[in-house]
């Protein structure tokens, strides 16, 4: 009976670690300021003019 418990524990640990390693890149991806801006625009938090102005500032912060 104890042998079955140990095998199940090992199986659960294996699936847990193996499954989480496949998604680690997408989970830890850092969001850029443009990603956040796009998200805010999509959620309706900012209007068209604000979106375009901020996007221009993100891409060219010094105004060159």
C-alpha positions as CSV (number, residue, x, y, z in Angstrom):
1,X,0.0,0.0,0.0
2,X,2.8,2.4,0.9
3,X,4.5,1.6,-2.5
4,X,1.5,2.8,-4.4
5,X,1.5,6.1,-2.4
6,X,5.2,6.7,-3.2
7,X,4.6,6.0,-6.9
8,X,1.6,8.4,-7.0
9,X,3.6,11.1,-5.2
10,X,6.5,10.7,-7.7
11,X,4.0,10.8,-10.6
12,X,2.3,13.9,-9.3
13,X,5.6,15.7,-8.8
14,X,6.8,14.7,-12.3
15,X,3.6,16.0,-13.9
16,X,3.7,19.2,-11.9
17,X,7.3,20.0,-12.8
18,X,7.1,18.8,-16.4
19,X,3.9,20.7,-17.1
20,X,5.1,24.0,-15.6
21,X,8.4,24.0,-17.5
22,X,6.5,24.1,-20.8
23,X,4.8,27.4,-19.9
24,X,7.6,29.1,-18.1
25,X,8.7,31.3,-21.1
26,X,5.2,32.7,-21.6
27,X,4.5,33.1,-17.9
28,X,7.7,35.0,-17.2
29,X,7.6,37.2,-20.3
30,X,8.0,40.8,-19.3
31,X,5.3,43.1,-20.6
32,X,6.6,46.1,-22.5
33,X,5.2,49.6,-22.1
34,X,3.6,49.2,-25.6
35,X,1.9,46.0,-24.4
36,X,0.4,47.9,-21.5
37,X,-0.6,50.8,-23.7
38,X,-2.3,48.5,-26.1
39,X,-4.1,46.7,-23.2
40,X,-5.3,50.1,-21.8
41,X,-6.6,51.1,-25.2
42,X,-8.4,47.8,-25.8
43,X,-10.0,48.1,-22.3
44,X,-11.3,51.5,-23.2
45,X,-9.3,53.3,-20.5
46,X,-7.8,55.8,-23.0
47,X,-9.2,57.4,-26.2
48,X,-7.8,57.4,-29.7
49,X,-5.9,60.6,-29.5
50,X,-4.2,59.7,-26.2
51,X,-3.3,56.3,-27.5
52,X,-1.7,57.6,-30.6
53,X,0.2,60.3,-28.7
54,X,1.5,57.9,-26.1
55,X,2.4,55.3,-28.7
56,X,4.4,58.0,-30.5
57,X,6.2,58.9,-27.3
58,X,7.0,55.3,-26.5
59,X,8.6,54.7,-29.9
60,X,10.4,58.0,-29.9
61,X,10.8,59.4,-26.3
62,X,13.1,62.3,-27.2
63,X,10.9,63.6,-30.0
64,X,13.7,63.3,-32.6
